[in-house]
Amino acid sequence: MQKEIEDKIASGKRITNEECLWLYKEAPVDWLQTTADAIRKKKHGDKAFYNRNIHFEPTNKCIYSCKFCSFYRKPNATEEDGAWDYTLKDLDEKLAPYGKGDLTEIHITGGVHPTRGIDWAVELLTHIKKDRPKIHIKAFTAVEVTWMCKVSKVSIEEGLKTLKEAGLGSLPGGGAEIFDPEVRRKIAGGKAPADRWLEVHGIAHTIGIESNATMLYGHIEEYEHRIDHMDKLRTLQDETGGFNAFIPLRYRNENNKLSHRDEVTRAEDLRNFAVARIFMDNVEHLKAYWVMLGVENAFESLCYGVDDLDGTVDDSTKIYSMAGSMEHPTLNSQFIIDTIKEKGRVPVERDSLYKEVTA
């Protein structure tokens, strides 16, 4: 099968789900790495992208209790329980140390709060844009959007249009988890189903809101479930072209209901990136989220088809640190630049939509 896949890639033809399963189960790792890296280089040359961003997580109170989530707290939880509800003043304090040109993006995701609708989101977006009109706001997972629209009794399209008018720049890829309904039921029972996640992103793309796509792997899923997930994303991308990047997210096993399960190995992480780069032929960028992977593994993934490392983050996210990843996730631009160069690649600062930032 190796020769058939090589011929398909050389001629620009798409590999099948069956061939993708062979990549996961049987492909020699050296060949897999070389093949994925060649695809990456054909798309982007030696460029490796990053941005200057910060995360804001307004609350960790959530109506859903996903088994993989260490971030979640019950809607009625208190500060003593580890819950929070940040205010606009809290956001201002978080942004205060940064000059108006120090950040190009603020990334906003959090728990699905039971009472917050579109009006709350509009107030948040408007507040940010009033003080920092040029910053790109990447905010609200498809699951959050679905719930906010339900609270506000508006359609998904109407809700997204309202958010866009208020300053929403793009959607993050969170909440996708794994699309297979049985696996999704077991790890995220009650959360908006896969078809709703795909619907929200599809609508967003049609009204001019670009987005990212994610896949949570390394929990109870099988390779076939990963392939099905990527195939659904690939199909939607054929229809809309609105996904900027695909981001495989590694399950971390501390402080959640799946903690009895071992995490996947570093070798499995790298294989997964390489397979994703080969299979996801119509999504331009493959991102390694270093906060989740760890810095060393993320930079190593640049040799396995990855072309993007996310951004500076600056200790502004707790979603993965609460699950056992880096306790204080912070990188400065110079470290990212220097390490990319050490890997023999050309560091390129980008904005949230992958336009190169020039001085």
VOBA-1610 file (N, C-alpha, C; in pm, whole numbers, padded with zeros to 5 digits, always signed):
BEGIN
Met+00082-00121+00000Met+00000+00000+00000Met+00086+00127+00000Gln+00207+00115+00048Gln+00295+00232+00054Gln+00314+00296-00084Lys+00340+00212-00186Lys+00363+00263-00321Lys+00236+00331-00375Glu+00120+00272-00350Glu-00005+00331-00396Glu-00027+00469-00334Ile+00004+00480-00205Ile-00013+00609-00137Ile+00087+00711-00191Glu+00210+00667-00212Glu+00310+00757-00268Glu+00266+00810-00405Asp+00212+00722-00487Asp+00167+00762-00620Asp+00051+00861-00611Lys-00040+00837-00518Lys-00153+00927-00501Lys-00106+01066-00459Ile-00017+01071-00362Ile+00033+01200-00314Ile+00105+01274-00426Ala+00186+01202-00502Ala+00261+01263-00612Ala+00169+01321-00719Ser+00054+01258-00739Ser-00039+01303-00843Ser-00149+01394-00788Gly-00142+01424-00658Gly-00240+01514-00599Gly-00374+01450-00570Lys-00379+01316-00565Lys-00503+01247-00537Lys-00518+01226-00386Arg-00640+01214-00344Arg-00673+01201-00202Arg-00665+01056-00157Ile-00607+01033-00038Ile-00604+00897+00016Ile-00736+00864+00083Thr-00767+00736+00087Thr-00894+00691+00142Thr-00882+00666+00292Asn-00998+00643+00354Asn-00999+00608+00496Asn-00924+00478+00521Glu-00940+00383+00431Glu-00869+00255+00446Glu-00718+00275+00440Glu-00673+00357+00349Glu-00530+00386+00340Glu-00480+00462+00462Cys-00565+00547+00516Cys-00528+00620+00638Cys-00511+00523+00755Leu-00594+00421+00761Leu-00580+00321+00866Leu-00445+00250+00854Trp-00401+00224+00732Trp-00270+00163+00712Trp-00160+00258+00763Leu-00176+00387+00741Leu-00078+00484+00791Leu-00066+00474+00943Tyr-00178+00462+01010Tyr-00176+00453+01156Tyr-00116+00321+01205Lys-00154+00211+01140Lys-00121+00080+01195Lys+00010+00021+01143Glu+00045+00051+01017Glu+00155-00024+00956Glu+00265+00061+00893Ala+00239+00185+00863Ala+00339+00265+00791Ala+00467+00278+00872Pro+00583+00254+00810Pro+00711+00273+00880Pro+00725+00418+00924Val+00769+00439+01046Val+00770+00574+01101Val+00862+00667+01023Asp+00976+00616+00977Asp+01067+00703+00901Asp+01002+00749+00771Trp+00935+00656+00703Trp+00865+00692+00579Trp+00752+00790+00606Leu+00679+00767+00715Leu+00567+00853+00753Leu+00617+00995+00779Gln+00726+01004+00852Gln+00783+01135+00884Gln+00829+01207+00757Thr+00900+01136+00673Thr+00951+01195+00550Thr+00838+01241+00458Thr+00735+01160+00448Thr+00622+01191+00361Thr+00546+01313+00411Ala+00516+01315+00540Ala+00444+01429+00597Ala+00526+01558+00586Asp+00655+01545+00610Asp+00741+01663+00604Asp+00749+01718+00462Ala+00749+01630+00364Ala+00753+01675+00224Ala+00625+01749+00187Ile+00511+01703+00238Ile+00384+01772+00212Ile+00386+01909+00278Arg+00432+01914+00401Arg+00444+02042+00471Arg+00533+02139+00394Lys+00645+02089+00346Lys+00739+02177+00275Lys+00680+02225+00143Lys+00605+02141+00075Lys+00542+02182-00051Lys+00441+02293-00027Lys+00372+02287+00086Lys+00271+02388+00117Lys+00333+02518+00168His+00439+02508+00250His+00485+02626+00323His+00634+02652+00316Gly+00706+02574+00236Gly+00850+02591+00235Gly+00908+02560+00372Asp+00999+02641+00418Asp+01061+02618+00548Asp+01000+02706+00657Lys+00888+02768+00629Lys+00826+02857+00727Lys+00763+02779+00843Ala+00779+02832+00961Ala+00710+02782+01080Ala+00643+02902+01147Phe+00514+02891+01168Phe+00435+03007+01209Phe+00410+03011+01360Tyr+00392+03133+01409Tyr+00353+03156+01549Tyr+00283+03291+01555Asn+00215+03318+01666Asn+00156+03450+01684Asn+00171+03497+01828Arg+00137+03622+01850Arg+00143+03681+01984Arg+00001+03687+02038Asn-00030+03593+02127Asn-00167+03582+02174Asn-00174+03564+02324Ile-00295+03579+02373Ile-00324+03553+02514Ile-00461+03488+02520His-00481+03403+02619His-00610+03337+02637His-00687+03403+02751Phe-00819+03406+02737Phe-00907+03450+02845Phe-01016+03346+02859Glu-01031+03292+02979Glu-01129+03187+03006Glu-01229+03241+03108Pro-01341+03298+03060Pro-01430+03376+03148Pro-01484+03298+03268Thr-01508+03168+03249Thr-01560+03087+03359Thr-01525+02942+03335Asn-01517+02866+03444Asn-01505+02721+03430Asn-01630+02651+03481Lys-01735+02728+03509Lys-01864+02669+03543Lys-01929+02622+03414Cys-01984+02501+03417Cys-02030+02443+03290Cys-02149+02351+03313Ile-02242+02354+03219Ile-02359+02265+03228Ile-02324+02122+03189Tyr-02210+02104+03125Tyr-02167+01970+03084Tyr-02054+01921+03174Ser-02052+01789+03196Ser-01949+01728+03279Ser-01877+01621+03198Cys-01793+01665+03107Cys-01721+01572+03020Cys-01617+01495+03101Lys-01606+01367+03074Lys-01518+01283+03154Lys-01371+01316+03137Phe-01333+01376+03025Phe-01192+01408+03000Phe-01153+01545+03055Cys-01248+01620+03107Cys-01225+01761+03141Cys-01185+01779+03286Ser-01071+01842+03308Ser-01023+01875+03442Ser-01055+02019+03478Phe-01102+02094+03382Phe-01131+02237+03393Phe-01268+02262+03455Tyr-01360+02170+03431Tyr-01501+02185+03465Tyr-01526+02201+03615Arg-01622+02290+03648Arg-01681+02298+03781Arg-01832+02310+03763Lys-01907+02262+03860Lys-02052+02266+03852Lys-02101+02411+03847Pro-02217+02435+03786Pro-02269+02572+03776Pro-02287+02642+03910Asn-02313+02567+04016Asn-02332+02629+04147Asn-02206+02623+04233Ala-02093+02589+04174Ala-01968+02579+04250Ala-01921+02717+04296Thr-01841+02718+04401Thr-01790+02842+04458Thr-01639+02852+04435Glu-01582+02965+04479Glu-01437+02981+04468Glu-01365+02873+04547Glu-01424+02833+04660Glu-01363+02727+04741Glu-01359+02595+04665Asp-01448+02578+04571Asp-01450+02458+04488Asp-01357+02469+04368Gly-01293+02585+04354Gly-01206+02607+04239Gly-01275+02667+04119Ala-01395+02721+04139Ala-01470+02781+04028Ala-01440+02930+04018Trp-01462+02985+03898Trp-01447+03129+03881Trp-01546+03181+03777Asp-01579+03308+03793Asp-01657+03386+03697Asp-01587+03520+03684Tyr-01507+03536+03581Tyr-01433+03661+03566Tyr-01524+03771+03512Thr-01496+03892+03555Thr-01571+04009+03512Thr-01492+04084+03404Leu-01554+04187+03347Leu-01484+04271+03252Leu-01365+04341+03318Lys-01380+04373+03445Lys-01269+04433+03518Lys-01152+04335+03528Asp-01183+04209+03553Asp-01078+04106+03557Asp-01006+04096+03423Leu-01084+04104+03315Leu-01024+04101+03182Leu-00932+04221+03160Asp-00978+04338+03201Asp-00895+04458+03187Asp-00763+04443+03260Glu-00769+04385+03379Glu-00647+04365+03458Glu-00554+04266+03389Lys-00610+04165+03323Lys-00528+04067+03253Lys-00459+04130+03132Leu-00529+04221+03066Leu-00474+04285+02947Leu-00383+04404+02978Ala-00396+04458+03098Ala-00326+04583+03132Ala-00175+04579+03111Pro-00106+04467+03140Pro+00040+04467+03121Pro+00086+04475+02975Tyr-00005+04460+02881Tyr+00032+04453+02740Tyr+00001+04585+02671Gly+00100+04638+02600Gly+00076+04755+02517Gly-00021+04723+02405Lys-00076+04826+02343Lys-00178+04806+02240Lys-00125+04724+02121Gly+00006+04724+02098Gly+00060+04647+01987Gly+00129+04519+02028Asp+00123+04485+02157Asp+00196+04367+02206Asp+00128+04236+02171Leu-00002+04238+02149Leu-00078+04118+02118Leu-00154+04137+01987Thr-00163+04032+01909Thr-00245+04037+01788Thr-00375+03960+01805Glu-00383+03876+01910Glu-00502+03792+01927Glu-00534+03770+02073Ile-00664+03772+02103Ile-00713+03722+02231Ile-00805+03604+02201His-00776+03493+02267His-00845+03366+02243His-00936+03342+02363Ile-01068+03332+02338Ile-01165+03324+02448Ile-01247+03196+02437Thr-01229+03108+02533Thr-01314+02990+02548Thr-01330+02963+02697Gly-01433+02890+02731Gly-01453+02858+02872Gly-01564+02757+02888Gly-01614+02747+03011Gly-01726+02658+03037Gly-01854+02709+02972Val-01948+02620+02951Val-02079+02658+02897Val-02165+02701+03015His-02167+02830+03039His-02236+02886+03156His-02388+02878+03134Pro-02463+02838+03237Pro-02606+02811+03216Pro-02690+02931+03177Thr-02652+03052+03217Thr-02740+03168+03195Thr-02689+03268+03093Arg-02572+03245+03037Arg-02514+03346+02948Arg-02554+03322+02803Gly-02609+03427+02742Gly-02653+03421+02605Gly-02572+03512+02515Ile-02626+03541+02399Ile-02558+03622+02300Ile-02531+03764+02352Asp-02625+03819+02429Asp-02606+03955+02481Asp-02482+03965+02567Trp-02458+03862+02649Trp-02337+03862+02732Trp-02212+03860+02645Ala-02213+03778+02542Ala-02098+03769+02453Ala-02075+03901+02379Val-02182+03964+02335Val-02170+04093+02266Val-02108+04198+02358Glu-02151+04199+02483Glu-02093+04295+02579Glu-01943+04272+02595Leu-01902+04146+02601Leu-01760+04112+02615Leu-01682+04156+02491Leu-01732+04121+02373Leu-01663+04156+02249Leu-01653+04308+02232Thr-01762+04376+02258Thr-01765+04521+02242Thr-01667+04589+02338His-01660+04537+02458His-01569+04591+02558His-01424+04581+02512Ile-01387+04466+02458Ile-01251+04447+02410Ile-01221+04539+02292Lys-01312+04544+02196Lys-01289+04622+02075Lys-01284+04772+02103Lys-01353+04817+02204Lys-01351+04960+02238Lys-01211+05002+02282Asp-01143+04915+02356Asp-01009+04948+02406Asp-00899+04908+02309Arg-00920+04798+02237Arg-00819+04746+02144Arg-00885+04713+02010Pro-00916+04814+01932Pro-00993+04792+01809Pro-00923+04705+01706Lys-00791+04696+01711Lys-00719+04621+01609Lys-00695+04475+01646Ile-00720+04437+01770Ile-00690+04300+01811Ile-00793+04204+01751His-00746+04087+01712His-00834+03982+01659His-00890+03903+01776Ile-01022+03886+01776Ile-01086+03807+01881Ile-01128+03673+01823Lys-01061+03570+01869Lys-01099+03432+01835Lys-01174+03378+01957Ala-01303+03353+01942Ala-01380+03328+02064Ala-01496+03232+02042Phe-01523+03156+02148Phe-01644+03075+02164Phe-01645+02951+02075Thr-01639+02836+02140Thr-01648+02710+02067Thr-01789+02694+02011Ala-01803+02601+01919Ala-01935+02574+01861Ala-02034+02532+01968Val-01985+02464+02071Val-02072+02422+02181Val-02120+02544+02259Glu-02030+02639+02285Glu-02070+02763+02353Glu-02169+02843+02269Val-02141+02854+02139Val-02230+02929+02050Val-02369+02867+02049Thr-02374+02734+02040Thr-02503+02664+02039Thr-02585+02698+02162Trp-02521+02692+02277Trp-02593+02718+02402Trp-02633+02865+02414Met-02544+02957+02378Met-02576+03100+02388Met-02695+03133+02298Cys-02700+03073+02180Cys-02813+03097+02090Cys-02942+03040+02150Lys-02931+02926+02215Lys-03049+02867+02280Lys-03100+02956+02391Val-03009+03006+02475Val-03048+03096+02584Val-03116+03221+02530Ser-03062+03274+02420Ser-03114+03398+02363Ser-03229+03377+02264Lys-03263+03250+02239Lys-03373+03215+02150Lys-03355+03274+02010Val-03235+03255+01957Val-03206+03297+01820Val-03145+03179+01744Ser-03149+03186+01612Ser-03089+03082+01531Ser-02937+03091+01537Ile-02870+02983+01499Ile-02724+02984+01495Ile-02675+03094+01401Glu-02736+03105+01285Glu-02692+03207+01189Glu-02711+03348+01245Glu-02826+03373+01305Glu-02851+03506+01362Glu-02752+03536+01475Gly-02729+03437+01560Gly-02635+03457+01670Gly-02494+03486+01621Leu-02448+03410+01522Leu-02314+03431+01468Leu-02302+03567+01399Lys-02405+03607+01326Lys-02400+03739+01262Lys-02392+03850+01366Thr-02465+03835+01475Thr-02461+03934+01583Thr-02322+03939+01646Leu-02262+03823+01668Leu-02128+03818+01726Leu-02025+03880+01631Lys-02040+03853+01502Lys-01947+03910+01403Lys-01956+04062+01402Glu-02077+04115+01406Glu-02096+04260+01408Glu-02036+04324+01533Ala-02032+04246+01642Ala-01978+04298+01768Ala-01826+04288+01776Gly-01764+04219+01679Gly-01618+04213+01678Gly-01557+04076+01675Leu-01638+03971+01670Leu-01583+03836+01661Leu-01507+03820+01530Gly-01380+03775+01540Gly-01298+03759+01421Gly-01298+03619+01365Ser-01296+03518+01451Ser-01295+03379+01407Ser-01337+03290+01523Leu-01366+03164+01490Leu-01402+03066+01591Leu-01283+02974+01619Pro-01260+02939+01746Pro-01161+02835+01777Pro-01219+02699+01741Gly-01137+02596+01751Gly-01182+02464+01710Gly-01231+02375+01822Gly-01232+02426+01944Gly-01265+02343+02058Gly-01407+02287+02055Gly-01428+02184+02136Gly-01560+02123+02147Gly-01585+02012+02047Ala-01492+01993+01952Ala-01512+01887+01853Ala-01492+01750+01916Glu-01394+01738+02003Glu-01359+01613+02070Glu-01343+01502+01966Ile-01432+01402+01970Ile-01438+01297+01868Ile-01583+01290+01819Phe-01601+01286+01688Phe-01736+01294+01632Phe-01815+01164+01644Asp-01749+01050+01651Asp-01823+00925+01659Asp-01925+00932+01773Pro-02055+00908+01745Pro-02158+00930+01846Pro-02145+00844+01970Glu-02101+00719+01954Glu-02090+00632+02071Glu-01974+00675+02160Val-01860+00705+02100Val-01746+00753+02179Val-01780+00887+02244Arg-01844+00974+02167Arg-01880+01106+02219Arg-01977+01093+02337Arg-02072+01000+02325Arg-02166+00978+02435Arg-02095+00934+02562Lys-01993+00850+02546Lys-01924+00796+02663Lys-01835+00900+02731Ile-01774+00990+02654Ile-01680+01085+02715Ile-01739+01224+02733Ala-01848+01254+02661Ala-01904+01389+02666Ala-02055+01386+02653Gly-02117+01297+02729Gly-02261+01281+02721Gly-02335+01411+02746Gly-02429+01443+02658Gly-02507+01565+02673Gly-02456+01682+02594Lys-02326+01682+02562Lys-02271+01794+02486Lys-02327+01794+02345Ala-02333+01913+02285Ala-02384+01927+02149Ala-02322+01820+02059Pro-02404+01748+01983Pro-02353+01638+01902Pro-02264+01685+01788Ala-02200+01589+01723Ala-02105+01619+01617Ala-02169+01699+01504Asp-02293+01660+01465Asp-02354+01730+01352Asp-02381+01876+01384Arg-02405+01908+01511Arg-02424+02048+01549Arg-02292+02124+01543Trp-02184+02061+01590Trp-02052+02127+01581Trp-02021+02158+01435Leu-02042+02063+01348Leu-02015+02082+01205Leu-02109+02187+01146Glu-02234+02187+01191Glu-02330+02285+01142Glu-02288+02427+01178Val-02247+02447+01304Val-02206+02581+01349Val-02089+02631+01267His-01989+02547+01248His-01872+02591+01170His-01908+02613+01024Gly-01995+02528+00970Gly-02038+02547+00832Gly-02110+02679+00812Ile-02201+02712+00903Ile-02271+02841+00896Ile-02173+02956+00911Ala-02082+02943+01007Ala-01982+03049+01027Ala-01905+03075+00898His-01863+02970+00832His-01786+02986+00708His-01868+03057+00601Thr-01995+03027+00591Thr-02078+03085+00485Thr-02103+03235+00509Ile-02091+03282+00633Ile-02112+03425+00659Ile-01980+03499+00681Gly-01869+03433+00646Gly-01742+03502+00648Gly-01664+03494+00777Ile-01698+03399+00863Ile-01621+03377+00986Ile-01537+03251+00967Glu-01406+03265+00962Glu-01319+03149+00949Glu-01301+03082+01085Ser-01247+02960+01084Ser-01235+02888+01210Ser-01122+02787+01203Asn-01095+02726+01317Asn-01003+02613+01326Asn-01083+02487+01356Ala-01016+02373+01345Ala-01078+02244+01376Ala-00984+02166+01466Thr-01041+02093+01562Thr-00960+02015+01655Thr-01007+01870+01657Met-00925+01787+01718Met-00961+01647+01746Met-00892+01608+01875Leu-00971+01566+01972Leu-00915+01517+02098Leu-00886+01367+02082Tyr-00760+01330+02100Tyr-00721+01189+02079Tyr-00645+01137+02200Gly-00638+01004+02208Gly-00560+00942+02315Gly-00640+00908+02438His-00770+00893+02426His-00855+00856+02541His-00912+00716+02517Ile-01038+00705+02475Ile-01096+00572+02454Ile-01120+00542+02306Glu-01083+00636+02220Glu-01111+00617+02077Glu-01014+00518+02013Glu-01054+00465+01899Glu-00969+00380+01816Glu-00925+00461+01695Tyr-00831+00406+01619Tyr-00785+00475+01498Tyr-00901+00504+01402Glu-00992+00408+01391Glu-01106+00428+01300Glu-01187+00552+01338His-01196+00580+01468His-01271+00698+01512His-01198+00827+01475Arg-01067+00825+01486Arg-00990+00942+01444Arg-01009+00967+01294Ile-01004+00860+01218Ile-01016+00874+01072Ile-01154+00927+01035Asp-01258+00873+01097Asp-01393+00921+01072Asp-01404+01070+01105His-01344+01110+01214His-01346+01250+01257His-01280+01339+01153Met-01160+01302+01111Met-01089+01383+01013Met-01161+01382+00878Asp-01223+01270+00845Asp-01296+01262+00718Asp-01414+01360+00716Lys-01484+01371+00827Lys-01596+01467+00835Lys-01546+01611+00823Leu-01433+01640+00885Leu-01375+01774+00872Leu-01331+01800+00729Arg-01270+01702+00669Arg-01222+01716+00532Arg-01339+01740+00436Thr-01450+01671+00461Thr-01569+01688+00377Thr-01626+01828+00390Leu-01638+01877+00514Leu-01688+02014+00533Leu-01594+02116+00469Gln-01466+02092+00480Gln-01369+02183+00419Gln-01384+02186+00268Asp-01416+02073+00207Asp-01444+02069+00063Asp-01559+02163+00029Glu-01657+02168+00117Glu-01779+02247+00091Glu-01759+02396+00116Thr-01682+02431+00220Thr-01677+02571+00263Thr-01540+02636+00252Gly-01433+02558+00269Gly-01298+02614+00267Gly-01268+02705+00384Gly-01345+02695+00492Gly-01331+02791+00602Gly-01239+02755+00715Phe-01183+02633+00715Phe-01091+02595+00822Phe-00950+02643+00790Asn-00893+02717+00881Asn-00754+02764+00865Asn-00652+02660+00908Ala-00682+02588+01015Ala-00584+02496+01072Ala-00654+02378+01136Phe-00584+02265+01136Phe-00628+02146+01208Phe-00535+02128+01326Ile-00593+02103+01445Ile-00515+02097+01568Ile-00547+01969+01643Pro-00465+01865+01632Pro-00484+01747+01716Pro-00450+01781+01861Leu-00540+01750+01951Leu-00522+01782+02092Leu-00505+01653+02172Arg-00399+01645+02243Arg-00364+01524+02319Arg-00441+01520+02451Tyr-00510+01411+02479Tyr-00577+01395+02608Tyr-00474+01389+02720Arg-00497+01469+02825Arg-00414+01466+02946Arg-00497+01411+03061Asn-00436+01327+03146Asn-00516+01240+03233Asn-00517+01275+03382Glu-00480+01394+03419Glu-00485+01429+03561Glu-00617+01498+03597Asn-00671+01461+03713Asn-00784+01532+03773Asn-00912+01526+03689Asn-00936+01414+03624Asn-01062+01399+03553Asn-01111+01254+03562Lys-01226+01228+03503Lys-01291+01098+03521Lys-01232+00988+03434Leu-01132+01020+03355Leu-01062+00918+03276Leu-00918+00901+03323Ser-00889+00947+03442Ser-00751+00948+03491Ser-00690+00809+03503His-00774+00706+03505His-00721+00569+03513His-00656+00525+03382Arg-00678+00600+03276Arg-00623+00562+03146Arg-00487+00626+03125Asp-00393+00548+03073Asp-00261+00602+03043Asp-00269+00699+02924Glu-00179+00796+02924Glu-00170+00886+02809Glu-00092+00817+02697Val-00113+00862+02576Val-00039+00806+02463Val+00107+00849+02471Thr+00190+00777+02400Thr+00333+00804+02401Thr+00368+00920+02309Arg+00488+00972+02325Arg+00539+01076+02237Arg+00543+01026+02093Ala+00581+00901+02075Ala+00586+00844+01940Ala+00448+00844+01875Glu+00345+00817+01955Glu+00209+00818+01902Glu+00166+00960+01865Asp+00206+01058+01946Asp+00178+01198+01911Asp+00234+01232+01774Leu+00359+01197+01753Leu+00426+01233+01628Leu+00365+01159+01509Arg+00333+01031+01528Arg+00267+00956+01422Arg+00132+01021+01388Asn+00060+01062+01489Asn-00072+01122+01467Asn-00061+01251+01386Phe+00040+01332+01415Phe+00059+01454+01337Phe+00091+01421+01191Ala+00179+01325+01172Ala+00218+01290+01036Ala+00099+01237+00956Val+00019+01150+01018Val-00098+01098+00951Val-00195+01211+00917Ala-00215+01301+01012Ala-00306+01413+00988Ala-00260+01499+00871Arg-00129+01522+00861Arg-00080+01605+00752Arg-00103+01538+00616Ile-00090+01407+00612Ile-00111+01334+00487Ile-00260+01328+00451Phe-00345+01303+00551Phe-00487+01283+00525Phe-00561+01414+00503Met-00531+01517+00582Met-00604+01644+00575Met-00547+01731+00464Asp-00568+01688+00343Asp-00501+01749+00229Asp-00555+01887+00194Asn-00676+01921+00241Asn-00736+02049+00203Asn-00737+02152+00316Val-00670+02124+00425Val-00653+02221+00533Val-00507+02265+00531Glu-00484+02392+00512Glu-00348+02440+00486Glu-00252+02421+00602His-00299+02444+00723His-00206+02448+00836His-00235+02337+00937Leu-00128+02280+00989Leu-00134+02179+01094Leu-00063+02236+01216Lys-00138+02249+01325Lys-00085+02317+01444Lys-00054+02217+01555Ala+00061+02235+01619Ala+00095+02164+01741Ala+00079+02264+01856Tyr-00019+02241+01940Tyr-00046+02331+02052Tyr+00051+02296+02165Trp+00157+02374+02177Trp+00267+02338+02267Trp+00223+02331+02413Val+00121+02405+02450Val+00073+02401+02588Val+00029+02259+02624Met-00032+02191+02530Met-00083+02057+02551Met+00026+01951+02535Leu+00110+01969+02433Leu+00212+01868+02401Leu+00335+01877+02489Gly+00365+01995+02538Gly+00495+02022+02597Gly+00583+02086+02492Val+00672+02172+02534Val+00750+02252+02440Val+00838+02166+02351Glu+00912+02072+02410Glu+01005+01991+02333Glu+00933+01909+02226Asn+00822+01845+02264Asn+00749+01763+02168Asn+00687+01847+02057Ala+00640+01966+02093Ala+00579+02052+01992Ala+00681+02092+01886Phe+00800+02130+01930Phe+00902+02169+01834Phe+00949+02049+01752Glu+00953+01931+01812Glu+00989+01810+01739Glu+00885+01780+01630Ser+00760+01815+01657Ser+00655+01786+01559Ser+00671+01865+01431Leu+00754+01969+01433Leu+00782+02044+01310Leu+00843+01954+01203Cys+00901+01843+01244Cys+00959+01747+01149Cys+00857+01643+01103Tyr+00734+01651+01151Tyr+00632+01551+01120Tyr+00509+01615+01055Gly+00531+01719+00979Gly+00421+01780+00904Gly+00364+01906+00963Val+00401+01939+01085Val+00349+02058+01153Val+00416+02184+01100Asp+00336+02290+01082Asp+00394+02417+01039Asp+00360+02532+01133Asp+00279+02505+01237Asp+00237+02613+01326Asp+00244+02568+01472Leu+00286+02660+01558Leu+00307+02628+01700Leu+00214+02704+01793Asp+00112+02770+01741Asp+00027+02858+01820Asp+00107+02980+01861Gly+00094+03026+01986Gly+00154+03154+02019Gly+00220+03161+02155Thr+00231+03282+02202Thr+00305+03308+02326Thr+00227+03264+02449Val+00093+03277+02446Val+00000+03232+02549Val+00020+03303+02683Asp+00143+03307+02733Asp+00178+03384+02854Asp+00096+03346+02977Asp+00095+03218+03010Asp+00034+03169+03134Asp-00112+03215+03147Ser-00185+03214+03035Ser-00321+03267+03037Ser-00427+03161+03017Thr-00388+03033+03017Thr-00487+02926+03004Thr-00467+02822+03114Lys-00580+02771+03165Lys-00576+02669+03269Lys-00635+02536+03221Ile-00690+02535+03101Ile-00761+02415+03055Ile-00672+02293+03056Tyr-00546+02308+03012Tyr-00456+02192+03009Tyr-00368+02182+03133Ser-00333+02294+03193Ser-00250+02286+03313Ser-00325+02214+03425Met-00457+02230+03431Met-00536+02162+03533Met-00546+02012+03505Ala-00509+01972+03383Ala-00514+01830+03346Ala-00377+01765+03348Gly-00274+01841+03387Gly-00143+01780+03403Gly-00037+01825+03305Ser-00068+01921+03218Ser+00036+01972+03129Ser+00113+02083+03201Met+00180+02170+03127Met+00265+02272+03187Met+00186+02357+03287Glu+00245+02376+03406Glu+00174+02449+03510Glu+00161+02597+03477His+00266+02655+03420His+00262+02796+03383His+00304+02811+03237Pro+00211+02787+03142Pro+00247+02788+03000Pro+00278+02927+02948Thr+00404+02954+02928Thr+00447+03085+02879Thr+00569+03068+02789Leu+00563+03124+02671Leu+00680+03136+02585Leu+00686+03279+02534Asn+00805+03334+02525Asn+00814+03465+02461Asn+00852+03449+02314Ser+00829+03554+02239Ser+00850+03547+02095Ser+00994+03509+02060Gln+01090+03564+02136Gln+01230+03538+02103Gln+01265+03392+02121Phe+01212+03329+02225Phe+01237+03186+02245Phe+01181+03106+02128Ile+01058+03138+02088Ile+00996+03068+01976Ile+01080+03085+01850Ile+01122+03207+01823Ile+01203+03237+01705Ile+01333+03158+01707Asp+01402+03163+01821Asp+01533+03097+01831Asp+01520+02946+01816Thr+01416+02888+01876Thr+01401+02742+01872Thr+01359+02696+01732Ile+01276+02773+01666Ile+01241+02740+01528Ile+01366+02739+01441Lys+01451+02837+01460Lys+01576+02843+01383Lys+01665+02723+01413Glu+01667+02681+01539Glu+01748+02564+01575Glu+01699+02438+01502Lys+01571+02436+01468Lys+01514+02322+01395Lys+01534+02336+01244Gly+01606+02440+01204Gly+01634+02459+01063Gly+01520+02518+00984Arg+01428+02583+01052Arg+01311+02641+00988Arg+01314+02793+01000Val+01229+02858+00925Val+01224+03004+00921Val+01105+03052+01004Pro+01127+03120+01117Pro+01015+03168+01198Pro+00939+03278+01128Val+00807+03268+01128Val+00722+03368+01065Val+00608+03403+01161Glu+00605+03527+01203Glu+00491+03570+01283Glu+00371+03587+01192Arg+00256+03539+01237Arg+00132+03547+01160Arg+00024+03614+01242Asp-00083+03657+01173Asp-00201+03698+01247Asp-00293+03577+01261Ser-00412+03599+01312Ser-00500+03487+01342Ser-00552+03416+01219Leu-00548+03483+01104Leu-00595+03425+00979Leu-00479+03386+00887Tyr-00360+03377+00944Tyr-00240+03330+00877Tyr-00186+03425+00771Lys-00212+03552+00788Lys-00142+03652+00710Lys-00013+03686+00782Glu+00097+03693+00709Glu+00226+03720+00772Glu+00231+03863+00826Val+00285+03875+00946Val+00297+04005+01012Val+00434+04062+00980Thr+00437+04179+00923Thr+00562+04246+00891Thr+00583+04365+00983Ala+00707+04394+01012Ala+00738+04503+01104Ala+00696+04637+01045
//
